[in-house]
């Protein structure tokens, strides 16, 4: 039994966009391609026997034969066609009916990124039969024969295998799905795949990932829609308990998989929502739970503090328990600067400290992140030297030789603040590159006319609040006598993102978890002016925009070396501009009963729960 503080959200791979959901999904569903054991960049055929790139716009997949879904129906080319077209016509819809929020956009980007078809890219479709036919007309999956498909790509990318290895690209049983979502599309009661009215089904499900239309999202009576090692026997929407059972007809996975032996030897999995850590810990000690979720803050409840801090070893303090790790995640955390900051009416503020590189560098120099990682974050992280975390695909995207343009130095910090106050910035350009009229900006420092720089962080984020407090203490020692005071503002949840999108704050916590393991998923959202963070932060660098365009072009041409080279240039430019103050690439650890064997870690999938690799026996 696995106990965690997380609740599942949605359990349909075409809808789920949450790490804990994917842990359940990867045990039930398979994809055409998958990650090879612990590697985050080596992708091998999984449900596919092999595949070839016919051209940059077309890939041909030969499918494995003799595989069945958990409901007994055959896996074949029709199932691949159905699964991807279903994903597309649902159009990234959440379980509550919100459009454009889920992972389908990652497949949609392969065929159409213009604001004419899909919600994520700006369209407002009617989801009627005409729209459905327009989506099917992309012919994304072309059935060649029963065990051969062509996948047709309008927008080539070296991310293609990474996209098809992700959970949202899972293959589902047409018979099971249609018979549970829309039985009217079944021409016979047993609903074989070759007798389904697919147009009727797609018209029904178009734009509908919500529970009322989509059984897989909340399969309370269980689900046998996958080809994976386990099927869902029951799902309790009240207690959030999921019981999974071993699939007796599972095909066993690819033979060249470089990980622990796969057998699905554990016959029943019980995922239980237990929000109270003390209860989870007691259950682990009593042998009731075989795996529990442990937060960074609670790690010394399960490991020896002295051995971790002095030797870097996670030595468990509970008999019969093993603690694995630490493992680097594909995550980067940072603090964001905003420029072109306005008041709540949209009027530009006269005080624009972070339009000035000196103020940004002073803030970045005000804290020793290495020390913070040791003494605040319990050493569970690596201090970044760039946006891109280690392990990002393709190989070479992460460059360990890069250095930041700042370092912890209170003397430098003080000098920069004093210079910025003595020789204040008087003008700069707006987010569109247009000069702001003289007199609109006044960055002078005057104790008689004090300014306040608020630094926003999530309520309950004690790690980052403590780091910001250290920064504020160091900065205020110099800036407050000059008339500028830094303050910490905790706000609930991601409220700081809303405020940043309105451009009304100066600094806030941010971070990124890869949507899929490819560097383009970092360069666009964090460096391009139209990306998520630069758009919020009102940071618009012509050089970064031009380099991003080049990165996309190199990616579409399949020029990996060019893409890696441009990535390095973008990292160097951003580091020199001090766009972000990097906090950490966080690390994870796993707490398990020592009776469980076969644990492995894949940083892309955050795999701690792939139970096909687990066995259960008393340790020797």
N, C-alpha and C positions, 0 to 999 in steps of 0.2 A: 504494500500500500504506500502510495506517495502522498504526502501532505504538503500543502503549499498555502501561502497567504493570498494567492491569486485566484480569481474567478475566471472561468472561461467566458468568452464573449460570443463569438460565432464560430460554428464548426464546419461550415461549408468552405472548402479551399478556395472557391471563387469569391468568397466574401471576407474571410478572416484576414485581419491585418494586424495581428497582435501576437507577440512571441509565445505566450502561454498557449494560445489556441493552436499555433503551429506545432507545438510539442505533441498535442493529441493527433493532429492531422497527419504528421509525418509517420505515425505508427499505423495509420489506416490506409493511406493513399500512397501510390507510387507516381513517379514522373518519368518522362521519356529518358531524361538524363539525370544524373545525381552526382554529388560530391564523393570523391574516392576516399573513404575512411576519414582521417583527420585533416586531409588537405582542403584548403579553402580555394584553391585555384585549379586543381586537377579534377576535371569533370569527365565522367565515363558514361557510356550507354547503360541505361537501366532497363526500363521497359522496352527501349529500342535495342535491337541486336547490334546495329551500327548505323552511322549516318555519314553522309558526304555532302560537301558544299558543291552543288552543281554549278552555281554562279553566286555572286554576292547577294542576289535576290532570291535564291532558291536553295533549299536543303532537302535532300531525300533521305527519309528514314525507313529502314527495314526493321520491322517489329518482331519481337520474340513471339513464337507460336506456342500454343498449348497452355497459355495462362488464362485463368478465369477470374472474374470478379467474385467477391465474397458471396454474392447472391447466386452464383453458379453460371452466370451468363458469360460469353466469351469476350476476352480482350482482343480487339482487332482495330483495323483502320477506321471503321465507323465510329468506334468509341472515342478515338483521338479527335476526329472531326467534330463530333458532338461536344466533347468537353471544351474545346477551345472556342467554338462558335457560341456555346452557352455562356462562357466567360465574357465574350465580347458583347453579346446582346443584353446581358445584365448590366453592363456599362458601369463597373466599379461602384455598385450600389451597396450601401451598408445594410446591416440587418434591420435597421429602422427605416429604410427607404431613402436615406440621404445619398445623393448622387455624386459621383466623382471622388469619393473619399477612400475607396478600397484599392486593392493591388492590381486590378485588371488594367489600369493605365499602363502598366509596364509591358504588357503584351500589345495593347492598343498603339503604343508608340512605334511598334515595328511596322504598322500599316498606315497610320494616319495621325498626324499631329496638328493638322489644320483645325481651326475652330468651326468645323462644319459637321462633324459626325459624333464625336464622343464628348461627354460632359467635362471630363478632366481638362480637355484642351479648349474649352470655352463654348461648346455647342449647347443648345437647349432642345434636345430631340423630343419629338412627340411620342416616341416608342410605339408607333403604329406599324402596321404591316409593311408599309412602304419603306420605313426606316429599317426594319428588320431585313428586308431584301437588300437594301443598300449595304448593310453590314456583311451579309452573307456573300455579296458580290465581290468583296475583297478576296474571296477564295483563299483565305489564309491557310487552311488545311485542304489539300486536294487529294482525294482518295484515288490511288492508282490501282491497287488491288486489295485483297483482304488484309494483307500484311505489309503494304507499302503506302506511304503517304509522302507527298511533297508539301513542304511548308514554304509559302510564298511571302517574301519580305519586301516591302516597298522602301523601307529605310534601313539599309544595312548597318550592322554594328558588330564590333568584336565582343559585345556583351551577350550575343545570341545564346551561347551555351549556358551562361550564368542565368539567363532569364528562364530557360526551359528546365533548369535544375531546381527552381524555387517551388515552394509549396503551392502557390497560386496556379502553377501549371500542372497540377495533378490531373490524372485521368480518372473519370468517374463512369459508372455503369449507366448507359442510356436507359436500360430497362428499369432499374431500380429508381432512378431519379424521376423519370417521366411518370411512372406508376404512382409515385408518392406526391409529386408536385401537381400533376394535371392528368388524371386517369382518362379524361375524355380524349386525349391524344393517342391512347392505346386502342388499337383496333381489335385486340383480343384480350382476355382477362389476364393472361400471363405476360403480356406486353413484350414480346421478343423485339429486339432492336430493329429487325428488318420489316416490322409491321407498324412502326410508330409514324404518326403524322407529325413530322418534325416542324413543318411550318406552323402548325397549330400550337405546338409546344413553345416554339420560340416567340410567337406572338403573345403567348400567355406570360412568359417569364421576362420579356423585354423590360429593362429598367427596374426589375423587381428582385432584389436580394433579400427583401424583408421576410420575416418569419411566416407571415400569413400565406405567402406564395411559394416559399422555398423550404421544403422539409429538412434538407441537410443542415440548415443553420441551427436547428434545435431538434435533433432526432430523438425525441423522448422515448420512442419505442425501439430505439436502436437503429443502426445503419450498416448495411452490407454493400455499400456503393464503391468500395475501393478494391485494389488488388494487393494491398499491403499486408504485413504480418499479423495485424490485429483488426478486428471489427468492433464497432461500438455496440455493446449489448444493451446498455441503458444510459440515459442522460437525465439527471434530475435538475430541472430549472429552478427549484426552490433551494436545495442544499448545495447545488453546483457539483455534485458528485458524478463522475463518469466511470462506468465499469466497461472495460474492454476485455475481449477474449481472443485467444489465439486463433488465427485463421488456419483451419486444418488443411486447406488446399493451397497455402501460400507457396509461390514458386521458388522462394529462397534467395532472391537477389542475385546480382551479377557475380560470376565466379572469380573475376579478377579484382573484386573489391578488396582494398588494402586496409582492412580493419579487423576487429575481433570476429571470430566465426559467427555467422548468422544462423539462428535456429528457431527463434521464437519459442524457447523451451519453457518460459514462464507462461502458464496457461491462462491466468486471470490477472489483470491490472486494475487497480482501484485508485483513481485519482480523487482525493478528498480535499475540499476547501476548509482549512483550519486557520482562521485569521490570527489567532493568539499564538505567539511564538512559544510561550511557556508550555502550552498544551502540546505543541508539536515536539518540543524537546523531550517532554515526559514520555510521549508515545514512542519516540526514537529509543530512549533509554530502556523502555519496557519491551522493546521488540515489536510493538504494535505497528509502527511505521518503519518501512525499509528505506525511505528517502524523504527528506524534509527540506524545505526552503529556509535558508539562513541568510539574513541580511549582513552587510558589511559591519553594521553597528553591533550585531550579535555574535560576531565570529569567535570572540573569546569565550563564548559559552560552549564551544565545541573543539577549539584548538588551544594549545599552550601558547600564551602570549610571549613569553620570554624567548622560546625557540623560534617563533616566527620573526620577532623583531631583531634578534641577534644572528640567526642562522638562515632566515628565509625559508624555514621548513614548516609545513602545515601538519603538525603532530597532534592527532586527536587526543582529547582528554577523557573520552567516554569509551569504555571497553566495548569491543565488538562493532566499532564505528570506524569508517575510513573517510578521510577528507581529501578530495582530489583538487589539484590546482597549484598555483593560480594559473588561469588561462586568459590571454589577452582577447578582448572583444573587439569587433569592428565598430568602435564607437569613439568619437572625439567630443570632449566637453570643453567649453570656452566661455568667456565673457565677451559680449558684443558692445561695440561703440556705435552710437547714432550721430549723424550730422543732419543738418537741415531740420532740426527739431522745432516743432510748433507748439502753441498752446492748444487747448481743447477746441478753440474756434477755428483752428487751421492757420492762424497767424504765425509767421516765422518769429521765433524768439531772438532777441538781440544777443543773448549769450550762447555761443556755439563752441564750447571748449573742444569737442572732439572733431571739429573741422581742422584743428591744429594738430599736426603730427607730434609736437612737443608734449601736449597734454596726454595724448594716447600713449606715448612712450613712457611718460612719467608714471601713469597708472600701471602700465605693464611692468615697470621696474620696481614697483612698491611691495612686491611679495616674493618670497622664496618658495616657488612651487614645489621644488624638490623636498624642502623641509615640510611643507604642507602635506605632501603625499605621504611622508613618513609619520608625522605626528598627528595629522588630522584624519587622513584617509587610510590609516593602518597599513600603509605600503601596498594597498590594493589598486595600483595604477602605475602607468608609465607617463612621465611628463613629456608631452609631444614637442617636436621641433617643427611641425608642419601640420596642415589640415589632414592629410591622408594618413590613416592608421596602418601599422604593419599588417601585412597579409592581404591587402587590397589587390584585386585583380585589375589588369593583367600583371604578370611578373614585371617588377621594375617601377610600378606606379608609386610605391613607397620608396623614398630615397633616404637611407640612413645617414648620408653625408650632410644633409641640410642642417642649417643652424638658424636660430631666431636672431632678429636684429636687436633684441633687448635682452637684458639679464637683470637679476636682482641686484640693485645697487642704489642705496638710499642717497648717496652723494649725487649720483646722476639724476635721480628723481628730483631732489631739491633744486639742483641747477636748472633743470628743464622748467620746473614750475616758476622759478624766479624769473627766468628769461621770458617765458610766455606771458607773465604778468607785466614785466618791465617793457617788453616790446610786443604788445598784443596784436593778434591777427585782426585786421580791420575789414577784410573782404575775402570772399572765396566764391566758388561757383556752386550753383544749385545742382540738384540731382540730375538735371538734364544737361549739365555742362555750361549753363549760362551764367555770366558774372552777376553776382548780387550787388545791387546798387550801393554806393558808398553811404555810410551812416546806418545801414540796416543791421549791421553786426557791430557789437561792442564787447570785446573780450577782455577789457581792462579789469584789473583787480582793485577793488576799493573797499576797505573795511567799513566805510560809511554807507556803502550801497552793496551789501553782501549778496553773494550768489550761492545757491545750493545745487549740488550734483547728486541726484538720487541714484542709487544702485539697486536694481530690482532682482529679487530671488524668490523662489517658491517657498511658501510656508512649509516648514518641516524639513527643508533641505539644509540640515545642520552643517554638512560638510562645506557647501559653497557659501553659506552665511558666515561661517567662521573664517573662511578665506577672505571674503569681502570685508569682514570686520578688521582683520589684520591690515588689509590694504587701506581702509579708511583711517585707521589709527596712524599709520605711517604718513599718509598723504596730508591728513589734517594738521600734523605737527608742523608742516611747512605752509600749507595753503590757507588754513583758517586765519592766521594773523594777517594774511594778505587779502582776506575777504571772500574766500571760496571754501565752503564746507562740504565734505562728502558724508552722505547718510545712507543707511541701509533700509530698504523697504521690502519686507516680506509680503507677498500676495498669494492668494490661494491658487493651486493648480498651475495651469499655464497662462494665467491672466496677464503675465508680463508679455506674452506673445501678442495678445490683443492690443496692449498699449503700444508695443513696438510697431505693429501694423498701422497704428494711427499716428506714429512718429511723434509721440508726446513725451518720451522718456529719453534719458541720456545713455544709460547702460543697463544691461540685463544679462542674466545667465542664459546660455543656449547650448545646444548639442545636437549631434546627428547620429542616428543609427542607420546603417546602410539598408536601403530598400532591397538591393541586390548587390552582389559583390563585384562592383565594377567602378572604376575611377570616375567615369562620366556622372555617376550618381552623386559624386562629391563636388566636382568642378562646377556643374550647372547651378545647383541650389546654393552654393556658398561663395562663388566667385563671379558669376555672370550677373550683370545688373538686374536682369529680370528674374533671377533666382529668389528663393524664399527669403534668405537672410539679407542679401544686399538690397532687396526691394523694401524690406522692413527698415533696414538701417540707413536707407538713403545713401548707400555707397555706390558710386558709379564711376568705375575706372575704365577709360577707353582702352587702355592696354590690356586689361583683363578680358574685356568683352571681345577684343580682336583675337586674343589667344584662345579664348573659349571657342570661337567660331572655327579656328584652326584645329582645335582638339576634336571637335565634332566631325570636321572634314576628314581628318586622319583616321578617326574611328570608322567612319563610313567606308573609307577605302581599304580598311583592314591593315592600316599602317601602324602597327603596335609600337615600333620604335619611335615614330613621329609623335604618337600620342603620349608616350612616356616622356619624351623630350619637352613637349609643350607643358605637360603637368609640372615638371620641374621648374620651368620658367614662371608659371603661374604661382607656384608655392613661394618662390624667391621674391617675386614682386609683392605678393600679399604680406609676406613676412617683413619686408622692408617698409611697407605702408602701415604696419601694425594694425591690420584690420581687426584682429582678434587677439585676446589674451588666452592662450591655451592652458587648460587646467590639467586634464589627464586623458589618457586612453585607459579606461577602467578595466579591471581584471575581475574574473569570476572564480568561484570555487564551488565544489559540490560536496554535500554531506550525505553519505550512504551507509547502510548496514554493510558490514564486512562480509556478510553472506552473499551479497550481490557481486557478481564478477562480469567482466566484459565492458566496463566503463570506458568510453573514449570521448574526446572533445573535438568538435569542429567549430571554429570560431564564426563561420558564416551562418551555420544553422543553430548555434548555441546548443549543440546536441549534448544533453545530459540524460535524455529520456528516451533514446531510441532502443526500445526494449527487445528488439529482435536480436541485438548483440548481447543481451544479458543472460546470465544463468544464475541459479540460486542454489548454493550448497554451503555447508559449514566450512569456514576457512581451515586450512591445514596448518 
